[in-house]
Amino acid sequence: MSLQAEEETFRFQAEAAQILDLMANSLYSNKEIFLRELVSNSSDAIDRLRIERFSRPELAGDEDEGEPRIRVSFDKDAGTITVADDGIGMSRAEVIENIGTIAKSGTSEFLRSLTGDQRRDTALIGQFGVGFYAAFIVAERVVLTTRRAGLPADEAVRWSSDGKGEYSLENVERAERGTTIVLHLRDGEDELLNEHRLRSIIKRYSDHIARPITVGDDDSAVNQASALWTRPKSELKDGDYHEYYRQLTGDFTDPLGHLHAKVEGRYDYTLLLFVPSRAPYDLWTPEPGQGVRLHVQRVFILEDSGRLLPRYLRFVRGIIDSADLPLNVSREILQGSQAIDHIRASAVKKLLRLLKDMADGEPEKYAEFWTQFGAVLKEGVFDDPAHREDIAGLLRFTSTRSGGEARVSLADYVSGMRDGQDKIYYLLAPGLSDAAASPHLEAFRAKDIEVLLLDDAVDNFVVTGLAQYEGKQLQSVAQGPPDFGAMADEAEKEAAEQADSAYAALLGKLKAHLEGKAWDVRVTSRLTTSPACIVANEAETDFTVARRLRGSGLPAQPILEINPGHPLVERLNRGQDDPRLADWAHVLYDQAVLTSGARIDEPGAFVSRLNDLLVSLTDGSSG
Ligand SMILES: Nc1ncnc2c1ncn2[C@@H]1O[C@H](COP(=O)(O)OP(=O)(O)OP(=O)(O)O)[C@@H](O)[C@H]1O
């Protein structure tokens, strides 16, 4: 007997133990999923064998075989359910790695994501690839026997565990390749030992599995045994798609929409793509795990989140099945594949069309979509210039008229423009409440001009990427002089010119006092109620962006704008010889900085200046 043939005992990793405990104790209300998970692993194992045979032809035909299948059986007397496949199997090292450790990256994320809500938590199992352990929901002991394709009969392995912290491994003989999993059911699970019951679970959860699944001695398949996307659309109902989506993603909420298209022509391919109704936990990680699964002639090849669809559609789930790629296609080959380029372009077009139809036909649903994925879709404006127009049409914004909701499209905005208005105005701000309170909006409010309020980190790239929509230029309200174009009437222009000359002397003095702080001081028609505000030089990046980039809060060349109609400013103009004018200048500047949401340089100096001024005012001793 070789050393390896002896039974050895191993401890599960701590996280594995936690997951096992969870399976056994918390996910019971959805216990049938154990079968879904095991069957899905078997189906993957059969697919992997088929793929491997392309690169290792010696594996082909090593046994006389019929169509690969998944067999589910049960033994009432022994209290066991068995799931067996003739897939690729596992070597000893693979068993230790795949079944023993769960050292997978998603595991701790999985544990962190648990909510305590059983339904949701069950949904997570599929997403995080801890499916095998679902066996312990119903089993008190699981025995897995497996032989890797290509290895001799005496190198099969038996893994066994009660899921309580340890598992054992021993070498065994096994005549045929593949994997057999025997579940010794817990007390009270006898109702599962029933042909009818097992069939209905399979029908319900595994109908779409492309391999035949048999139960008991009956050799006919319980499931449809054809990949769902290969079936004609006319045969499929929403419910079928939803169930398939659930299997694919582990997400128990119905998707917001799906598209199913079989395309024949220069390239033959099928798309079955879903728009989920909520964002996955890793939507914002640099390399989101799930994406679109690539199949070649129905065989699952790889999961891809970067090549098959652009990043701004990374929330889409589903499958692409191509007839034009080799089965041993790799990620590298995908890079240069014309077929993939073609399929990707067509998928993008169809997805954008699906979203447009949803936006037009089911605005409520689209609003849900936007809440979940709008910030991702926006990236398309600068990432995919070829579809910029289409994506622009799908954008939704909060505005000064939208009551806090992101529901204004650019088309809505344009149709609500005032006579003579030729620009689309926006304000970038770190948050919506900052935006809504911004002094930069005052004149726009007074003139009833709508302003888009942008608070997403990507929004700056969106406005610079777009630059214009239907010939209307996008214009920041916090940058450069306010520009009302044709909407400024003659009287206003005249008043502005008069103010400029009436305030010239004061401006010079303020500028001198604020040297090193304000790059310029100007009179503005932008304000109606605030005395002053800070704007960015027109040549600079918008200052909210500068703030994000530098973290300091102000543009490099901050301009102080003062409101000639404000009593405080009028009074300074009248009393320019006030010995406290320097203090006034600084207080005016610092409060404008504060209302912009930025930090002031010397809060202590600001407070003492302000207090001095208050004291002098209450003394009645100030000019
Ligand atoms: N029947 C089987 N035949 C061959 N390998 C298997 C079988 N069942 C499981 N495995 C191996 O064990 C690994 C772990 O399985 P598990 O179900 O826990 O996660 P997963 O299959 O990777 O993820 P998911 O559940 O999301 O499909 C699999 O990736 C596979 O390598």
The ligand as an SDF file (V2000), in Angstrom:
LIG
                    3D

 31 33  0  0  0  0  0  0  0  0999 V2000
  -18.6380   17.0510  -10.3130 N   0  0  0  0  0  0  0  0  0  0  0  0
  -17.4560   17.6530  -10.3750 C   0  0  0  0  0  0  0  0  0  0  0  0
  -16.5220   17.2480  -11.2590 N   0  0  0  0  0  0  0  0  0  0  0  0
  -15.3170   17.8730  -11.3390 C   0  0  0  0  0  0  0  0  0  0  0  0
  -14.9670   18.9240  -10.5780 N   0  0  0  0  0  0  0  0  0  0  0  0
  -15.8490   19.3670   -9.6820 C   0  0  0  0  0  0  0  0  0  0  0  0
  -17.1370   18.7640   -9.5200 C   0  0  0  0  0  0  0  0  0  0  0  0
  -17.7860   19.4280   -8.5370 N   0  0  0  0  0  0  0  0  0  0  0  0
  -16.9570   20.4100   -8.1220 C   0  0  0  0  0  0  0  0  0  0  0  0
  -15.7990   20.3820   -8.7940 N   0  0  0  0  0  0  0  0  0  0  0  0
  -14.6480   21.2780   -8.6330 C   0  0  0  0  0  0  0  0  0  0  0  0
  -14.7600   21.9230   -7.3890 O   0  0  0  0  0  0  0  0  0  0  0  0
  -14.7690   23.3420   -7.5750 C   0  0  0  0  0  0  0  0  0  0  0  0
  -15.6180   23.9930   -6.5070 C   0  0  0  0  0  0  0  0  0  0  0  0
  -16.9860   23.7860   -6.7420 O   0  0  0  0  0  0  0  0  0  0  0  0
  -18.0530   24.7850   -6.1780 P   0  0  0  0  0  0  0  0  0  0  0  0
  -19.3970   24.3670   -6.5780 O   0  0  0  0  0  0  0  0  0  0  0  0
  -17.8450   24.9180   -4.7000 O   0  0  0  0  0  0  0  0  0  0  0  0
  -17.6900   26.1440   -6.8200 O   0  0  0  0  0  0  0  0  0  0  0  0
  -17.6740   26.5070   -8.3940 P   0  0  0  0  0  0  0  0  0  0  0  0
  -18.2980   25.4040   -9.1600 O   0  0  0  0  0  0  0  0  0  0  0  0
  -16.2870   26.8980   -8.7150 O   0  0  0  0  0  0  0  0  0  0  0  0
  -18.5490   27.7840   -8.4660 O   0  0  0  0  0  0  0  0  0  0  0  0
  -20.1060   27.8480   -8.8390 P   0  0  0  0  0  0  0  0  0  0  0  0
  -20.8210   27.1340   -7.7580 O   0  0  0  0  0  0  0  0  0  0  0  0
  -20.3800   29.3000   -8.9050 O   0  0  0  0  0  0  0  0  0  0  0  0
  -20.2170   27.1580  -10.1640 O   0  0  0  0  0  0  0  0  0  0  0  0
  -15.2690   23.5210   -8.9860 C   0  0  0  0  0  0  0  0  0  0  0  0
  -14.8200   24.7280   -9.5430 O   0  0  0  0  0  0  0  0  0  0  0  0
  -14.6450   22.3230   -9.7040 C   0  0  0  0  0  0  0  0  0  0  0  0
  -13.2990   22.6110  -10.0330 O   0  0  0  0  0  0  0  0  0  0  0  0
  1  2  1  0
  2  3  1  0
  2  7  2  0
  3  4  2  0
  4  5  1  0
  5  6  2  0
  6  7  1  0
  6 10  1  0
  7  8  1  0
  8  9  2  0
  9 10  1  0
 10 11  1  0
 11 12  1  0
 11 30  1  0
 12 13  1  0
 13 14  1  0
 13 28  1  0
 14 15  1  0
 15 16  1  0
 16 17  2  0
 16 18  1  0
 16 19  1  0
 19 20  1  0
 20 21  2  0
 20 22  1  0
 20 23  1  0
 23 24  1  0
 24 25  2  0
 24 26  1  0
 24 27  1  0
 28 29  1  0
 28 30  1  0
 30 31  1  0
M  END
$$$$
